[in-house]
Amino acid sequence: MNRYDLQTISLDSANKRRFYRALLDINIEKSVDDTYIVVSFGERLDSLAWKYYGNVDLWWIIAAANPELRKDSLYLDPGVQVRIPAEYRDVLQAYQKFNFL
């Protein structure tokens, strides 16, 4: 599930324009079950999401769990340690609750 699938479209009646309501990011708590990897050349957030979650759209969970990563690309710098949250379903539920979806 892509996190943008959870967004709602609102209507600004004054300007008669539709817009996506901004979503808030959540803090993903560390767990002893989380996986830590050292990134190899060419690895991307979406490919890691596929490898660990079976869904490329869940790349944002890995990005949110690693706020120190670059925000301008799905590509990762080689040699960087990345935390892969173990319970992505819990993250999705918390995200929906946090954003009142």
Phi and psi in radians as a Rosetta constraint file:
Dihedral C 1 N 2 CA 2 C 2 CIRCULARHARMONIC -1.341 0.35
Dihedral N 2 CA 2 C 2 N 3 CIRCULARHARMONIC 2.401 0.35
Dihedral C 2 N 3 CA 3 C 3 CIRCULARHARMONIC -1.120 0.35
Dihedral N 3 CA 3 C 3 N 4 CIRCULARHARMONIC -0.409 0.35
Dihedral C 3 N 4 CA 4 C 4 CIRCULARHARMONIC -1.317 0.35
Dihedral N 4 CA 4 C 4 N 5 CIRCULARHARMONIC -0.297 0.35
Dihedral C 4 N 5 CA 5 C 5 CIRCULARHARMONIC -1.150 0.35
Dihedral N 5 CA 5 C 5 N 6 CIRCULARHARMONIC -0.374 0.35
Dihedral C 5 N 6 CA 6 C 6 CIRCULARHARMONIC -1.506 0.35
Dihedral N 6 CA 6 C 6 N 7 CIRCULARHARMONIC -0.190 0.35
Dihedral C 6 N 7 CA 7 C 7 CIRCULARHARMONIC -1.261 0.35
Dihedral N 7 CA 7 C 7 N 8 CIRCULARHARMONIC 2.665 0.35
Dihedral C 7 N 8 CA 8 C 8 CIRCULARHARMONIC -1.924 0.35
Dihedral N 8 CA 8 C 8 N 9 CIRCULARHARMONIC 2.601 0.35
Dihedral C 8 N 9 CA 9 C 9 CIRCULARHARMONIC -1.679 0.35
Dihedral N 9 CA 9 C 9 N 10 CIRCULARHARMONIC 2.243 0.35
Dihedral C 9 N 10 CA 10 C 10 CIRCULARHARMONIC -1.908 0.35
Dihedral N 10 CA 10 C 10 N 11 CIRCULARHARMONIC 2.856 0.35
Dihedral C 10 N 11 CA 11 C 11 CIRCULARHARMONIC -2.069 0.35
Dihedral N 11 CA 11 C 11 N 12 CIRCULARHARMONIC 2.170 0.35
Dihedral C 11 N 12 CA 12 C 12 CIRCULARHARMONIC -1.563 0.35
Dihedral N 12 CA 12 C 12 N 13 CIRCULARHARMONIC 1.765 0.35
Dihedral C 12 N 13 CA 13 C 13 CIRCULARHARMONIC -1.173 0.35
Dihedral N 13 CA 13 C 13 N 14 CIRCULARHARMONIC -0.492 0.35
Dihedral C 13 N 14 CA 14 C 14 CIRCULARHARMONIC -1.185 0.35
Dihedral N 14 CA 14 C 14 N 15 CIRCULARHARMONIC -0.734 0.35
Dihedral C 14 N 15 CA 15 C 15 CIRCULARHARMONIC -1.744 0.35
Dihedral N 15 CA 15 C 15 N 16 CIRCULARHARMONIC -0.090 0.35
Dihedral C 15 N 16 CA 16 C 16 CIRCULARHARMONIC 0.950 0.35
Dihedral N 16 CA 16 C 16 N 17 CIRCULARHARMONIC 0.785 0.35
Dihedral C 16 N 17 CA 17 C 17 CIRCULARHARMONIC -2.182 0.35
Dihedral N 17 CA 17 C 17 N 18 CIRCULARHARMONIC 2.537 0.35
Dihedral C 17 N 18 CA 18 C 18 CIRCULARHARMONIC -1.626 0.35
Dihedral N 18 CA 18 C 18 N 19 CIRCULARHARMONIC 2.593 0.35
Dihedral C 18 N 19 CA 19 C 19 CIRCULARHARMONIC -2.651 0.35
Dihedral N 19 CA 19 C 19 N 20 CIRCULARHARMONIC 2.729 0.35
Dihedral C 19 N 20 CA 20 C 20 CIRCULARHARMONIC -1.437 0.35
Dihedral N 20 CA 20 C 20 N 21 CIRCULARHARMONIC 2.325 0.35
Dihedral C 20 N 21 CA 21 C 21 CIRCULARHARMONIC -1.224 0.35
Dihedral N 21 CA 21 C 21 N 22 CIRCULARHARMONIC 2.345 0.35
Dihedral C 21 N 22 CA 22 C 22 CIRCULARHARMONIC -1.139 0.35
Dihedral N 22 CA 22 C 22 N 23 CIRCULARHARMONIC 2.422 0.35
Dihedral C 22 N 23 CA 23 C 23 CIRCULARHARMONIC -1.817 0.35
Dihedral N 23 CA 23 C 23 N 24 CIRCULARHARMONIC 2.590 0.35
Dihedral C 23 N 24 CA 24 C 24 CIRCULARHARMONIC -1.683 0.35
Dihedral N 24 CA 24 C 24 N 25 CIRCULARHARMONIC 2.454 0.35
Dihedral C 24 N 25 CA 25 C 25 CIRCULARHARMONIC -1.415 0.35
Dihedral N 25 CA 25 C 25 N 26 CIRCULARHARMONIC 2.666 0.35
Dihedral C 25 N 26 CA 26 C 26 CIRCULARHARMONIC -1.923 0.35
Dihedral N 26 CA 26 C 26 N 27 CIRCULARHARMONIC 2.799 0.35
Dihedral C 26 N 27 CA 27 C 27 CIRCULARHARMONIC -1.564 0.35
Dihedral N 27 CA 27 C 27 N 28 CIRCULARHARMONIC 2.122 0.35
Dihedral C 27 N 28 CA 28 C 28 CIRCULARHARMONIC -1.637 0.35
Dihedral N 28 CA 28 C 28 N 29 CIRCULARHARMONIC 1.929 0.35
Dihedral C 28 N 29 CA 29 C 29 CIRCULARHARMONIC -1.132 0.35
Dihedral N 29 CA 29 C 29 N 30 CIRCULARHARMONIC 2.565 0.35
Dihedral C 29 N 30 CA 30 C 30 CIRCULARHARMONIC -1.318 0.35
Dihedral N 30 CA 30 C 30 N 31 CIRCULARHARMONIC 2.623 0.35
Dihedral C 30 N 31 CA 31 C 31 CIRCULARHARMONIC -2.380 0.35
Dihedral N 31 CA 31 C 31 N 32 CIRCULARHARMONIC 2.667 0.35
Dihedral C 31 N 32 CA 32 C 32 CIRCULARHARMONIC -1.190 0.35
Dihedral N 32 CA 32 C 32 N 33 CIRCULARHARMONIC -0.292 0.35
Dihedral C 32 N 33 CA 33 C 33 CIRCULARHARMONIC -1.537 0.35
Dihedral N 33 CA 33 C 33 N 34 CIRCULARHARMONIC -0.126 0.35
Dihedral C 33 N 34 CA 34 C 34 CIRCULARHARMONIC -1.095 0.35
Dihedral N 34 CA 34 C 34 N 35 CIRCULARHARMONIC 2.648 0.35
Dihedral C 34 N 35 CA 35 C 35 CIRCULARHARMONIC -1.823 0.35
Dihedral N 35 CA 35 C 35 N 36 CIRCULARHARMONIC 2.413 0.35
Dihedral C 35 N 36 CA 36 C 36 CIRCULARHARMONIC -2.025 0.35
Dihedral N 36 CA 36 C 36 N 37 CIRCULARHARMONIC 2.290 0.35
Dihedral C 36 N 37 CA 37 C 37 CIRCULARHARMONIC -2.262 0.35
Dihedral N 37 CA 37 C 37 N 38 CIRCULARHARMONIC 2.779 0.35
Dihedral C 37 N 38 CA 38 C 38 CIRCULARHARMONIC -1.845 0.35
Dihedral N 38 CA 38 C 38 N 39 CIRCULARHARMONIC 2.168 0.35
Dihedral C 38 N 39 CA 39 C 39 CIRCULARHARMONIC -1.195 0.35
Dihedral N 39 CA 39 C 39 N 40 CIRCULARHARMONIC 2.361 0.35
Dihedral C 39 N 40 CA 40 C 40 CIRCULARHARMONIC -1.682 0.35
Dihedral N 40 CA 40 C 40 N 41 CIRCULARHARMONIC 2.851 0.35
Dihedral C 40 N 41 CA 41 C 41 CIRCULARHARMONIC -0.999 0.35
Dihedral N 41 CA 41 C 41 N 42 CIRCULARHARMONIC 2.307 0.35
Dihedral C 41 N 42 CA 42 C 42 CIRCULARHARMONIC 1.565 0.35
Dihedral N 42 CA 42 C 42 N 43 CIRCULARHARMONIC -0.101 0.35
Dihedral C 42 N 43 CA 43 C 43 CIRCULARHARMONIC -1.312 0.35
Dihedral N 43 CA 43 C 43 N 44 CIRCULARHARMONIC 2.532 0.35
Dihedral C 43 N 44 CA 44 C 44 CIRCULARHARMONIC -2.233 0.35
Dihedral N 44 CA 44 C 44 N 45 CIRCULARHARMONIC 2.836 0.35
Dihedral C 44 N 45 CA 45 C 45 CIRCULARHARMONIC -1.068 0.35
Dihedral N 45 CA 45 C 45 N 46 CIRCULARHARMONIC -0.717 0.35
Dihedral C 45 N 46 CA 46 C 46 CIRCULARHARMONIC -1.206 0.35
Dihedral N 46 CA 46 C 46 N 47 CIRCULARHARMONIC -0.607 0.35
Dihedral C 46 N 47 CA 47 C 47 CIRCULARHARMONIC -1.244 0.35
Dihedral N 47 CA 47 C 47 N 48 CIRCULARHARMONIC -0.586 0.35
Dihedral C 47 N 48 CA 48 C 48 CIRCULARHARMONIC -1.188 0.35
Dihedral N 48 CA 48 C 48 N 49 CIRCULARHARMONIC -0.664 0.35
Dihedral C 48 N 49 CA 49 C 49 CIRCULARHARMONIC -1.095 0.35
Dihedral N 49 CA 49 C 49 N 50 CIRCULARHARMONIC -0.690 0.35
Dihedral C 49 N 50 CA 50 C 50 CIRCULARHARMONIC -1.133 0.35
Dihedral N 50 CA 50 C 50 N 51 CIRCULARHARMONIC -0.777 0.35
Dihedral C 50 N 51 CA 51 C 51 CIRCULARHARMONIC -1.117 0.35
Dihedral N 51 CA 51 C 51 N 52 CIRCULARHARMONIC -0.739 0.35
Dihedral C 51 N 52 CA 52 C 52 CIRCULARHARMONIC -1.705 0.35
Dihedral N 52 CA 52 C 52 N 53 CIRCULARHARMONIC -0.446 0.35
Dihedral C 52 N 53 CA 53 C 53 CIRCULARHARMONIC -2.063 0.35
Dihedral N 53 CA 53 C 53 N 54 CIRCULARHARMONIC -0.245 0.35
Dihedral C 53 N 54 CA 54 C 54 CIRCULARHARMONIC 1.302 0.35
Dihedral N 54 CA 54 C 54 N 55 CIRCULARHARMONIC 0.334 0.35
Dihedral C 54 N 55 CA 55 C 55 CIRCULARHARMONIC -2.653 0.35
Dihedral N 55 CA 55 C 55 N 56 CIRCULARHARMONIC 1.994 0.35
Dihedral C 55 N 56 CA 56 C 56 CIRCULARHARMONIC -1.142 0.35
Dihedral N 56 CA 56 C 56 N 57 CIRCULARHARMONIC -0.436 0.35
Dihedral C 56 N 57 CA 57 C 57 CIRCULARHARMONIC -1.211 0.35
Dihedral N 57 CA 57 C 57 N 58 CIRCULARHARMONIC -0.198 0.35
Dihedral C 57 N 58 CA 58 C 58 CIRCULARHARMONIC -1.602 0.35
Dihedral N 58 CA 58 C 58 N 59 CIRCULARHARMONIC 0.289 0.35
Dihedral C 58 N 59 CA 59 C 59 CIRCULARHARMONIC -0.998 0.35
Dihedral N 59 CA 59 C 59 N 60 CIRCULARHARMONIC -0.570 0.35
Dihedral C 59 N 60 CA 60 C 60 CIRCULARHARMONIC -1.131 0.35
Dihedral N 60 CA 60 C 60 N 61 CIRCULARHARMONIC -0.440 0.35
Dihedral C 60 N 61 CA 61 C 61 CIRCULARHARMONIC -1.169 0.35
Dihedral N 61 CA 61 C 61 N 62 CIRCULARHARMONIC -0.767 0.35
Dihedral C 61 N 62 CA 62 C 62 CIRCULARHARMONIC -1.143 0.35
Dihedral N 62 CA 62 C 62 N 63 CIRCULARHARMONIC -0.717 0.35
Dihedral C 62 N 63 CA 63 C 63 CIRCULARHARMONIC -1.105 0.35
Dihedral N 63 CA 63 C 63 N 64 CIRCULARHARMONIC -0.741 0.35
Dihedral C 63 N 64 CA 64 C 64 CIRCULARHARMONIC -1.172 0.35
Dihedral N 64 CA 64 C 64 N 65 CIRCULARHARMONIC -0.554 0.35
Dihedral C 64 N 65 CA 65 C 65 CIRCULARHARMONIC -1.333 0.35
Dihedral N 65 CA 65 C 65 N 66 CIRCULARHARMONIC -0.229 0.35
Dihedral C 65 N 66 CA 66 C 66 CIRCULARHARMONIC -2.250 0.35
Dihedral N 66 CA 66 C 66 N 67 CIRCULARHARMONIC 1.270 0.35
Dihedral C 66 N 67 CA 67 C 67 CIRCULARHARMONIC -1.108 0.35
Dihedral N 67 CA 67 C 67 N 68 CIRCULARHARMONIC -0.275 0.35
Dihedral C 67 N 68 CA 68 C 68 CIRCULARHARMONIC -1.397 0.35
Dihedral N 68 CA 68 C 68 N 69 CIRCULARHARMONIC -0.132 0.35
Dihedral C 68 N 69 CA 69 C 69 CIRCULARHARMONIC -1.273 0.35
Dihedral N 69 CA 69 C 69 N 70 CIRCULARHARMONIC 2.768 0.35
Dihedral C 69 N 70 CA 70 C 70 CIRCULARHARMONIC -1.026 0.35
Dihedral N 70 CA 70 C 70 N 71 CIRCULARHARMONIC 2.522 0.35
Dihedral C 70 N 71 CA 71 C 71 CIRCULARHARMONIC -1.815 0.35
Dihedral N 71 CA 71 C 71 N 72 CIRCULARHARMONIC -0.026 0.35
Dihedral C 71 N 72 CA 72 C 72 CIRCULARHARMONIC -1.748 0.35
Dihedral N 72 CA 72 C 72 N 73 CIRCULARHARMONIC 0.084 0.35
Dihedral C 72 N 73 CA 73 C 73 CIRCULARHARMONIC -2.795 0.35
Dihedral N 73 CA 73 C 73 N 74 CIRCULARHARMONIC 2.683 0.35
Dihedral C 73 N 74 CA 74 C 74 CIRCULARHARMONIC -1.379 0.35
Dihedral N 74 CA 74 C 74 N 75 CIRCULARHARMONIC -0.329 0.35
Dihedral C 74 N 75 CA 75 C 75 CIRCULARHARMONIC -1.272 0.35
Dihedral N 75 CA 75 C 75 N 76 CIRCULARHARMONIC 2.568 0.35
Dihedral C 75 N 76 CA 76 C 76 CIRCULARHARMONIC -1.998 0.35
Dihedral N 76 CA 76 C 76 N 77 CIRCULARHARMONIC 2.582 0.35
Dihedral C 76 N 77 CA 77 C 77 CIRCULARHARMONIC -1.304 0.35
Dihedral N 77 CA 77 C 77 N 78 CIRCULARHARMONIC 2.303 0.35
Dihedral C 77 N 78 CA 78 C 78 CIRCULARHARMONIC -1.042 0.35
Dihedral N 78 CA 78 C 78 N 79 CIRCULARHARMONIC 2.479 0.35
Dihedral C 78 N 79 CA 79 C 79 CIRCULARHARMONIC 1.580 0.35
Dihedral N 79 CA 79 C 79 N 80 CIRCULARHARMONIC -0.137 0.35
Dihedral C 79 N 80 CA 80 C 80 CIRCULARHARMONIC -1.407 0.35
Dihedral N 80 CA 80 C 80 N 81 CIRCULARHARMONIC 2.439 0.35
Dihedral C 80 N 81 CA 81 C 81 CIRCULARHARMONIC -1.501 0.35
Dihedral N 81 CA 81 C 81 N 82 CIRCULARHARMONIC 2.338 0.35
Dihedral C 81 N 82 CA 82 C 82 CIRCULARHARMONIC -2.198 0.35
Dihedral N 82 CA 82 C 82 N 83 CIRCULARHARMONIC 2.382 0.35
Dihedral C 82 N 83 CA 83 C 83 CIRCULARHARMONIC -1.653 0.35
Dihedral N 83 CA 83 C 83 N 84 CIRCULARHARMONIC 2.259 0.35
Dihedral C 83 N 84 CA 84 C 84 CIRCULARHARMONIC -1.873 0.35
Dihedral N 84 CA 84 C 84 N 85 CIRCULARHARMONIC 1.881 0.35
Dihedral C 84 N 85 CA 85 C 85 CIRCULARHARMONIC -1.055 0.35
Dihedral N 85 CA 85 C 85 N 86 CIRCULARHARMONIC 2.374 0.35
Dihedral C 85 N 86 CA 86 C 86 CIRCULARHARMONIC -1.282 0.35
Dihedral N 86 CA 86 C 86 N 87 CIRCULARHARMONIC -0.758 0.35
Dihedral C 86 N 87 CA 87 C 87 CIRCULARHARMONIC -1.789 0.35
Dihedral N 87 CA 87 C 87 N 88 CIRCULARHARMONIC 1.358 0.35
Dihedral C 87 N 88 CA 88 C 88 CIRCULARHARMONIC -1.192 0.35
Dihedral N 88 CA 88 C 88 N 89 CIRCULARHARMONIC -0.481 0.35
Dihedral C 88 N 89 CA 89 C 89 CIRCULARHARMONIC -1.136 0.35
Dihedral N 89 CA 89 C 89 N 90 CIRCULARHARMONIC -0.666 0.35
Dihedral C 89 N 90 CA 90 C 90 CIRCULARHARMONIC -1.132 0.35
Dihedral N 90 CA 90 C 90 N 91 CIRCULARHARMONIC -0.654 0.35
Dihedral C 90 N 91 CA 91 C 91 CIRCULARHARMONIC -1.116 0.35
Dihedral N 91 CA 91 C 91 N 92 CIRCULARHARMONIC -0.769 0.35
Dihedral C 91 N 92 CA 92 C 92 CIRCULARHARMONIC -1.062 0.35
Dihedral N 92 CA 92 C 92 N 93 CIRCULARHARMONIC -0.760 0.35
Dihedral C 92 N 93 CA 93 C 93 CIRCULARHARMONIC -1.121 0.35
Dihedral N 93 CA 93 C 93 N 94 CIRCULARHARMONIC -0.758 0.35
Dihedral C 93 N 94 CA 94 C 94 CIRCULARHARMONIC -1.131 0.35
Dihedral N 94 CA 94 C 94 N 95 CIRCULARHARMONIC -0.678 0.35
Dihedral C 94 N 95 CA 95 C 95 CIRCULARHARMONIC -1.097 0.35
Dihedral N 95 CA 95 C 95 N 96 CIRCULARHARMONIC -0.756 0.35
Dihedral C 95 N 96 CA 96 C 96 CIRCULARHARMONIC -1.140 0.35
Dihedral N 96 CA 96 C 96 N 97 CIRCULARHARMONIC -0.745 0.35
Dihedral C 96 N 97 CA 97 C 97 CIRCULARHARMONIC -1.164 0.35
Dihedral N 97 CA 97 C 97 N 98 CIRCULARHARMONIC -0.759 0.35
Dihedral C 97 N 98 CA 98 C 98 CIRCULARHARMONIC -1.093 0.35
Dihedral N 98 CA 98 C 98 N 99 CIRCULARHARMONIC -0.615 0.35
Dihedral C 98 N 99 CA 99 C 99 CIRCULARHARMONIC -1.692 0.35
Dihedral N 99 CA 99 C 99 N 100 CIRCULARHARMONIC 0.170 0.35
Dihedral C 99 N 100 CA 100 C 100 CIRCULARHARMONIC 0.956 0.35
Dihedral N 100 CA 100 C 100 N 101 CIRCULARHARMONIC 0.785 0.35
